[in-house]
């Protein structure tokens, strides 16, 4: 595959994730009400995929314009071709998304909404149409400016227009619909803009360095600084948006929307960890070992693209599902929230920080790893199934205490299995996790939803199998420095980054 279309190829792994996430949230279920029209099934299924394609193509376009207009004084000629190609994909996805949105709003087939007069009436007369119109205009203006000349100011203006166009969807959906919540709309726009520059900039940077490693001493440090600022903005605005849309602790752990927010937070933390490792292992030896540093950067970026694709997919699912109404929260833990709090977050914590084996409490934990696996399983049953904390303390306080209990028990287990005797405890969890899911489902009478329970079991088993396969090499891989003689694996991440 040519380098241009292959930019950030692993981002597209998020397509099945977005369908699964929307399915878990119930947004793929078409409920027919007698006497009322409903959108066709093809619209319901295609709409989240089209949004995902719009977001990815927008991000790579923004990344190409930011790298070419801000980070590089003289951008390569191929970068302009990449910009035009991905901007064209952005426009095409906007057209498809607009048709699907009309079909969804009007509950009509795609053939019935293909009407120029009706489409223009919607574009000019509705708030959603205005957003589509201005976003398309911004993309076209950015293409024209980036094509006209080589003036640095024209390139920077094109980048600004593209960033603004990428943030336009903040005016749609649940942020734009919340009257008076200007802060929610502005913070979401900043969030989208920062994500676009980070994800798209990484894809374009890796694509350029794979072709011409001589750009690394200039481009890599500059993008690293830009990524740092993007991460800060994403963290601040993400926290603000979560607090505005999920106002209570019980809603965070008991609804599909809140569980996906927790999953996004875990993925974001993993991306921050990967970025830190990239700075330590790739940029540290950039001057002395440029070739090895570029290979290391591409290797880490390939994993970042996987996590970024999943995070983008979860964002699309959140926009489709919508924040939960306060009356819909019960305080009962969602299986997806339990998965994140009991397994994903503790494993991420031990990956980021491995305690020294000489400490007494670490030795005690690692002496009985199977016991801590059983303890974690019982804490999951109590927290998500019995619900003693919620009964004694109320929904919100019970959600906080239960979340802390899951994190503590999960962290104790994660530290215990980081030793050579850990695989036995991982096998215990592999056998116990589905059984615990069945017990919790039975105790709650299926209130958490069988879709959420099924995905929690499948993803949990996948995480445990990966952990069992990696064995005791996780800490060694996380702290391994780049080696000058290291070669990228054949067919591995370096090929398709």
C-alpha positions as CSV (number, residue, x, y, z in Angstrom):
1,X,0.0,0.0,0.0
2,X,1.2,3.5,-0.8
3,X,2.3,5.6,2.2
4,X,-0.5,8.2,1.7
5,X,-3.5,5.9,2.0
6,X,-1.7,3.8,4.7
7,X,-1.4,6.7,7.1
8,X,-2.6,5.5,10.5
9,X,-3.9,2.3,9.0
10,X,-4.4,0.7,12.4
11,X,-6.8,3.5,13.4
12,X,-9.4,1.6,11.3
13,X,-9.4,-1.2,13.7
14,X,-11.9,0.9,15.6
15,X,-14.7,0.2,13.0
16,X,-15.8,-3.1,14.6
17,X,-15.3,-1.5,18.1
18,X,-17.7,1.3,17.3
19,X,-20.4,-1.1,16.1
20,X,-20.0,-3.3,19.2
21,X,-20.1,-0.2,21.5
22,X,-23.2,1.2,19.9
23,X,-24.8,-2.3,20.0
24,X,-24.1,-2.6,23.7
25,X,-25.6,0.9,24.3
26,X,-28.8,-0.2,22.5
27,X,-28.5,2.4,19.8
28,X,-28.6,-0.2,17.0
29,X,-32.0,-1.5,18.1
30,X,-34.8,-0.2,15.8
31,X,-38.0,-0.1,17.9
32,X,-41.0,0.1,15.6
33,X,-44.0,2.1,17.1
34,X,-47.3,1.6,15.4
35,X,-48.2,4.6,13.4
36,X,-44.8,6.2,13.6
37,X,-42.1,5.9,10.9
38,X,-38.6,4.6,11.8
39,X,-35.2,5.0,10.1
40,X,-34.3,1.9,8.1
41,X,-31.8,-0.6,9.5
42,X,-29.1,0.3,7.0
43,X,-29.1,3.9,8.3
44,X,-28.9,2.8,11.9
45,X,-25.9,0.6,11.3
46,X,-24.1,2.8,8.7
47,X,-24.4,6.1,10.7
48,X,-21.8,5.3,13.4
49,X,-19.4,3.9,10.7
50,X,-19.8,7.0,8.6
51,X,-19.1,9.2,11.7
52,X,-16.0,7.2,12.4
53,X,-14.8,7.6,8.8
54,X,-15.5,11.3,9.0
55,X,-13.5,11.7,12.2
56,X,-10.5,9.7,11.0
57,X,-10.2,11.4,7.7
58,X,-10.6,14.8,9.4
59,X,-7.9,14.0,11.9
60,X,-5.3,12.9,9.2
61,X,-6.2,16.0,7.1
62,X,-5.7,18.2,10.1
63,X,-2.4,16.4,11.0
64,X,-1.1,16.9,7.4
65,X,-1.9,20.6,7.4
66,X,-0.5,21.2,11.0
67,X,2.7,19.3,10.2
68,X,3.2,21.0,6.8
69,X,2.1,24.5,8.0
70,X,3.4,24.7,11.5
71,X,6.0,22.1,12.3
72,X,8.0,22.1,9.0
73,X,9.4,25.2,7.3
74,X,9.6,23.5,3.9
75,X,7.1,20.6,3.8
76,X,7.8,17.7,1.3
77,X,5.8,17.7,-2.0
78,X,4.1,14.4,-1.1
79,X,2.6,16.0,2.0
80,X,0.5,18.3,-0.2
81,X,-0.8,15.2,-2.1
82,X,-1.6,13.5,1.2
83,X,-3.5,16.6,2.3
84,X,-5.6,16.8,-0.8
85,X,-6.3,13.1,-0.8
86,X,-7.4,12.9,2.8
87,X,-9.4,16.2,2.6
88,X,-11.2,14.6,-0.4
89,X,-12.0,11.6,1.8
90,X,-13.2,14.0,4.5
91,X,-15.6,15.7,2.1
92,X,-16.9,12.4,0.7
93,X,-17.6,11.1,4.3
94,X,-19.4,14.4,5.0
95,X,-21.7,13.8,2.0
96,X,-22.4,10.3,3.1
97,X,-22.9,11.3,6.7
98,X,-25.3,14.1,5.7
99,X,-27.4,11.7,3.7
100,X,-27.5,9.2,6.6
101,X,-28.3,12.0,9.0
102,X,-31.3,13.1,6.9
103,X,-32.5,9.5,6.7
104,X,-32.2,9.2,10.5
105,X,-34.0,12.5,11.3
106,X,-36.7,12.1,8.7
107,X,-37.1,8.3,9.3
108,X,-36.9,7.8,5.5
109,X,-34.9,5.6,3.2
110,X,-31.8,7.0,1.5
111,X,-33.6,7.1,-1.8
112,X,-36.3,9.3,-0.4
113,X,-33.9,11.9,1.0
114,X,-31.8,12.3,-2.2
115,X,-33.6,15.5,-3.1
116,X,-31.5,18.6,-3.9
117,X,-34.2,21.0,-3.0
118,X,-35.0,19.3,0.3
119,X,-31.3,18.9,1.1
120,X,-30.6,22.6,0.6
121,X,-33.6,23.5,2.6
122,X,-32.2,21.4,5.5
123,X,-28.7,22.9,5.1
124,X,-29.9,26.5,5.1
125,X,-32.7,26.2,7.6
126,X,-31.6,23.8,10.3
127,X,-28.9,24.1,12.9
128,X,-27.5,20.7,12.1
129,X,-27.5,21.7,8.4
130,X,-25.5,24.8,9.2
131,X,-22.8,22.8,10.9
132,X,-22.5,20.5,7.9
133,X,-22.4,23.5,5.6
134,X,-19.7,25.4,7.5
135,X,-17.6,22.3,8.0
136,X,-17.7,21.5,4.3
137,X,-16.8,25.1,3.5
138,X,-13.9,25.0,5.9
139,X,-12.5,21.8,4.3
140,X,-12.8,23.3,0.8
141,X,-11.1,26.6,1.9
142,X,-8.3,24.6,3.5
143,X,-7.7,22.6,0.4
144,X,-7.6,25.7,-1.8
145,X,-5.2,27.6,0.5
146,X,-2.9,24.6,0.8
147,X,-2.9,24.2,-3.0
148,X,-2.4,27.8,-4.0
149,X,1.1,28.5,-2.9
150,X,4.0,27.9,-0.6
151,X,3.6,30.9,1.6
152,X,4.0,29.9,5.3
153,X,1.0,32.2,6.2
154,X,-1.3,30.5,3.7
155,X,-0.3,27.1,5.1
156,X,-0.9,28.2,8.7
157,X,-4.3,29.7,7.7
158,X,-5.2,26.4,6.1
159,X,-4.3,24.5,9.2
160,X,-6.4,26.9,11.4
161,X,-9.4,26.4,9.1
162,X,-9.0,22.7,9.1
163,X,-8.8,22.6,12.9
164,X,-11.9,24.7,13.2
165,X,-13.8,22.5,10.7
166,X,-12.8,19.4,12.7
167,X,-14.2,20.9,15.8
168,X,-17.5,21.9,14.2
169,X,-19.3,18.7,15.3
170,X,-19.2,20.0,18.8
171,X,-22.2,22.1,17.9
172,X,-24.1,18.9,17.0
173,X,-25.5,16.2,19.2
174,X,-25.9,16.4,23.0
175,X,-23.5,19.3,23.6
176,X,-25.1,21.6,21.0
177,X,-28.6,20.5,22.2
178,X,-28.0,21.5,25.8
179,X,-29.4,25.1,25.8
180,X,-27.2,27.4,27.9
181,X,-24.3,25.0,28.2
182,X,-21.8,27.1,26.3
183,X,-19.0,25.7,28.4
184,X,-19.9,22.2,27.3
185,X,-19.8,23.2,23.6
186,X,-16.6,25.1,23.8
187,X,-14.8,22.5,25.9
188,X,-15.9,19.7,23.5
189,X,-14.7,21.8,20.5
190,X,-11.3,22.2,22.2
191,X,-11.3,18.5,23.0
192,X,-12.0,17.5,19.4
193,X,-9.4,20.0,18.0
194,X,-6.7,18.7,20.3
195,X,-7.5,15.0,19.5
196,X,-7.4,15.8,15.8
197,X,-3.9,17.4,16.0
198,X,-2.6,14.6,18.2
199,X,-3.9,11.6,16.3
200,X,-3.5,13.1,12.8
201,X,-0.2,14.7,13.5
202,X,1.2,11.3,14.8
203,X,0.0,9.5,11.7
204,X,1.5,12.1,9.3
205,X,4.7,12.3,11.3
206,X,5.2,8.5,11.3
207,X,4.4,8.4,7.6
208,X,7.0,11.0,6.8
209,X,9.7,9.5,9.0
210,X,9.2,6.1,7.4
211,X,10.0,7.6,4.0
212,X,12.7,10.1,5.0
213,X,14.4,9.5,8.4
214,X,16.4,12.7,7.9
215,X,13.4,14.7,9.0
216,X,13.5,13.1,12.4
217,X,15.8,15.5,14.3
218,X,13.6,18.4,13.4
219,X,10.1,16.9,13.1
220,X,10.0,14.4,16.0
221,X,10.9,16.9,18.9
222,X,8.5,19.5,17.5
223,X,5.6,17.1,17.3
224,X,6.4,15.7,20.7
225,X,6.0,19.2,22.2
226,X,2.7,19.7,20.3
227,X,1.5,16.3,21.5
228,X,2.3,17.2,25.1
229,X,0.1,20.3,24.9
230,X,-2.7,18.4,23.1
231,X,-2.6,15.8,25.9
232,X,-3.0,18.5,28.5
233,X,-5.9,20.1,26.7
234,X,-7.6,16.6,26.2
235,X,-7.2,15.7,29.8
236,X,-8.7,19.0,31.1
237,X,-11.6,19.2,28.6
238,X,-12.3,15.5,28.9
239,X,-12.7,15.8,32.7
240,X,-14.9,18.9,32.3
241,X,-17.1,17.2,29.6
242,X,-17.5,14.0,31.7
243,X,-18.5,16.0,34.8
244,X,-21.1,18.0,32.7
245,X,-22.7,15.0,31.0
246,X,-22.4,12.4,33.8
247,X,-23.2,14.4,36.9
248,X,-23.2,11.6,39.5
249,X,-20.9,8.8,40.5
250,X,-23.7,6.3,40.3
251,X,-24.4,7.3,36.7
252,X,-20.7,6.8,35.8
253,X,-20.7,3.2,36.9
254,X,-24.3,2.0,36.2
255,X,-24.9,3.2,32.7
256,X,-23.4,2.2,29.3
257,X,-22.5,5.9,28.7
258,X,-20.6,6.2,32.0
259,X,-18.8,2.8,31.5
260,X,-17.6,3.9,28.0
261,X,-16.3,7.2,29.6
262,X,-14.3,5.1,32.1
263,X,-13.0,2.9,29.2
264,X,-11.9,6.1,27.4
265,X,-10.1,7.3,30.5
266,X,-8.2,4.0,30.7
267,X,-7.3,4.2,27.0
268,X,-6.1,7.8,27.4
269,X,-3.9,6.8,30.3
270,X,-2.4,4.0,28.3
271,X,-1.7,6.4,25.4
272,X,0.0,8.8,27.8
273,X,2.2,5.9,29.0
274,X,3.0,4.9,25.4
275,X,3.9,8.6,24.7
276,X,6.2,8.7,27.7
277,X,7.9,5.5,26.6
278,X,8.3,7.0,23.2
279,X,9.9,10.1,24.5
280,X,12.3,8.1,26.7
281,X,13.3,5.4,24.2
282,X,12.9,7.1,20.8
283,X,13.7,10.8,21.3
284,X,16.4,10.3,23.9
285,X,18.9,8.7,21.3
286,X,17.7,10.6,18.3
287,X,20.9,12.4,17.8
288,X,23.2,9.5,18.4
289,X,21.1,6.7,16.8
290,X,18.7,8.3,14.4
291,X,17.8,5.1,12.5
292,X,17.2,3.0,15.6
293,X,15.2,5.9,17.1
294,X,12.9,6.1,14.1
295,X,12.3,2.4,14.2
296,X,11.5,2.6,17.9
297,X,9.1,5.5,17.3
298,X,7.3,3.6,14.6
299,X,7.0,0.6,16.8
300,X,5.4,2.5,19.7
301,X,3.2,4.5,17.3
302,X,1.7,1.3,15.9
303,X,0.4,0.4,19.4
304,X,-0.8,4.0,19.9
305,X,-2.8,3.8,16.7
306,X,-4.6,0.7,17.9
307,X,-5.5,2.5,21.2
308,X,-6.4,5.7,19.4
309,X,-8.7,3.9,17.0
310,X,-10.6,2.3,19.9
311,X,-10.8,5.6,21.7
312,X,-12.2,7.3,18.6
313,X,-14.7,4.5,18.2
314,X,-15.8,4.9,21.8
315,X,-16.2,8.7,21.3
316,X,-18.5,8.0,18.3
317,X,-20.5,5.5,20.3
318,X,-20.9,8.1,23.1
319,X,-22.2,10.7,20.7
320,X,-24.7,8.1,19.4
321,X,-25.9,6.8,22.8
322,X,-26.2,10.1,24.5
323,X,-25.8,11.0,28.2
324,X,-28.1,9.1,30.6
325,X,-31.0,10.9,32.2
326,X,-30.6,11.2,36.0
327,X,-33.7,9.1,36.6
328,X,-32.2,6.2,34.7
329,X,-29.3,5.7,37.2
330,X,-29.7,3.0,39.8
331,X,-26.3,2.7,41.4
332,X,-25.9,-0.9,40.2
333,X,-22.5,-1.5,38.6
334,X,-22.4,-2.0,34.8
335,X,-20.3,-5.1,33.8
336,X,-18.3,-2.8,31.5
337,X,-17.5,-0.5,34.4
338,X,-16.5,-3.5,36.5
339,X,-14.2,-4.7,33.7
340,X,-12.4,-1.3,33.5
341,X,-12.1,-0.9,37.3
342,X,-11.2,-4.4,38.3
343,X,-9.0,-5.6,35.4
344,X,-8.0,-2.9,32.8
345,X,-7.1,0.0,35.2
346,X,-5.1,-2.2,37.6
347,X,-3.2,-3.9,34.8
348,X,-2.4,-0.4,33.4
349,X,-1.3,0.8,36.8
350,X,1.2,-2.1,37.2
351,X,2.4,-1.5,33.6
352,X,3.1,2.2,34.5
353,X,4.5,1.5,37.9
354,X,6.1,-1.8,38.9
355,X,6.8,-1.9,42.7
356,X,10.2,-3.2,43.8
357,X,10.2,-6.8,44.8
358,X,12.2,-6.0,48.0
359,X,9.2,-4.4,49.7
360,X,7.4,-6.5,52.3
361,X,3.9,-5.9,51.1
362,X,4.9,-6.8,47.5
363,X,6.4,-10.1,48.8
364,X,3.2,-10.9,50.7
365,X,1.1,-10.3,47.6
366,X,3.3,-12.3,45.3
367,X,3.5,-15.2,47.8
368,X,-0.2,-16.0,47.3
369,X,-1.3,-14.8,43.9
370,X,-4.2,-17.4,43.6
371,X,-5.6,-16.1,46.9
372,X,-5.8,-12.5,45.5
373,X,-7.4,-13.8,42.4
374,X,-10.2,-15.3,44.5
375,X,-10.4,-12.2,46.6
376,X,-10.9,-10.1,43.4
377,X,-13.6,-12.4,42.1
378,X,-15.5,-12.1,45.5
379,X,-15.2,-8.3,45.5
380,X,-16.7,-8.2,42.0
381,X,-19.6,-10.4,43.1
382,X,-20.3,-8.2,46.2
383,X,-19.9,-4.9,44.4
384,X,-21.7,-5.7,41.1
385,X,-24.1,-8.4,42.3
386,X,-25.0,-8.2,46.0
387,X,-24.6,-4.4,46.1
388,X,-24.0,-4.1,49.9
389,X,-22.2,-0.8,49.5
390,X,-25.1,0.7,47.6
391,X,-27.6,-0.6,50.1
392,X,-25.8,0.8,53.1
393,X,-24.5,4.1,51.7
394,X,-26.8,5.0,48.9
395,X,-26.2,5.1,45.1
396,X,-23.5,7.8,44.9
397,X,-21.5,7.0,48.0
398,X,-21.9,3.3,47.3
399,X,-20.6,3.8,43.8
400,X,-17.5,5.6,45.1
401,X,-16.7,3.0,47.8
402,X,-17.4,0.1,45.4
403,X,-15.1,1.6,42.7
404,X,-12.3,2.0,45.3
405,X,-12.8,-1.6,46.4
406,X,-12.6,-2.9,42.9
407,X,-9.5,-0.8,42.1
408,X,-7.8,-1.9,45.3
409,X,-8.6,-5.6,44.9
410,X,-7.6,-5.5,41.2
411,X,-4.4,-3.7,41.9
412,X,-3.5,-6.3,44.6
413,X,-4.1,-9.1,42.1
414,X,-2.2,-7.3,39.3
415,X,0.9,-6.9,41.6
416,X,0.6,-10.5,42.7
417,X,0.6,-11.9,39.2
418,X,3.6,-9.8,38.1
419,X,5.9,-12.4,39.6
420,X,7.0,-15.8,38.1
421,X,4.2,-17.5,40.1
422,X,1.6,-15.2,38.5
423,X,0.4,-17.4,35.6
424,X,-1.4,-19.7,38.0
425,X,-3.5,-16.8,39.3
426,X,-4.2,-15.6,35.8
427,X,-5.6,-19.1,35.0
428,X,-7.8,-18.8,38.1
429,X,-9.1,-15.5,36.7
430,X,-9.6,-17.0,33.3
431,X,-11.8,-19.7,34.7
432,X,-13.5,-17.5,37.3
433,X,-14.3,-14.4,35.3
434,X,-17.1,-15.9,33.1
435,X,-18.6,-17.7,36.2
436,X,-18.6,-14.5,38.2
437,X,-20.3,-12.8,35.2
438,X,-23.1,-15.4,35.3
439,X,-23.5,-15.0,39.1
440,X,-23.7,-11.2,38.9
441,X,-26.2,-11.5,36.0
442,X,-28.3,-13.8,38.0
443,X,-28.2,-11.7,41.2
444,X,-29.2,-8.6,39.4
445,X,-31.9,-10.3,37.3
446,X,-30.2,-9.2,34.2
447,X,-30.8,-5.5,35.0
448,X,-27.3,-4.6,33.7
449,X,-28.1,-6.0,30.2
450,X,-26.9,-9.2,28.6
451,X,-25.0,-7.3,25.9
452,X,-22.9,-5.5,28.4
453,X,-22.3,-8.7,30.3
454,X,-21.3,-10.6,27.2
455,X,-18.8,-8.0,26.0
456,X,-17.4,-7.7,29.5
457,X,-16.7,-11.4,29.6
458,X,-15.2,-11.6,26.1
459,X,-13.0,-8.5,26.6
460,X,-11.9,-9.7,30.0
461,X,-11.0,-13.1,28.8
462,X,-9.0,-11.5,25.9
463,X,-7.1,-9.3,28.4
464,X,-6.3,-12.2,30.6
465,X,-5.1,-14.4,27.6
466,X,-2.8,-11.5,26.5
467,X,-1.5,-11.3,30.1
468,X,-0.9,-15.0,30.2
469,X,0.9,-15.0,26.9
470,X,3.1,-12.1,27.9
471,X,4.1,-13.8,31.2
472,X,6.8,-12.0,33.1
473,X,8.1,-10.0,30.2
474,X,5.7,-7.1,30.6
475,X,8.0,-5.0,32.8
476,X,11.0,-5.8,30.7
477,X,9.2,-4.7,27.5
478,X,8.0,-1.5,29.1
479,X,11.5,-0.4,30.1
480,X,13.5,-1.7,27.2
481,X,15.6,1.0,25.5
482,X,16.0,1.3,21.8
483,X,18.9,-0.6,20.4
484,X,20.8,0.6,17.4
485,X,21.0,-2.8,15.7
486,X,17.2,-3.6,16.3
487,X,15.3,-4.3,13.2
488,X,11.6,-3.9,12.7
489,X,9.7,-7.2,12.6
490,X,8.7,-8.5,9.2
491,X,5.0,-7.8,8.7
492,X,4.8,-6.1,12.2
493,X,3.8,-2.6,13.2
494,X,6.6,-0.9,11.4
495,X,5.1,-1.9,8.1
496,X,1.6,-0.5,8.4
497,X,2.1,2.3,11.1
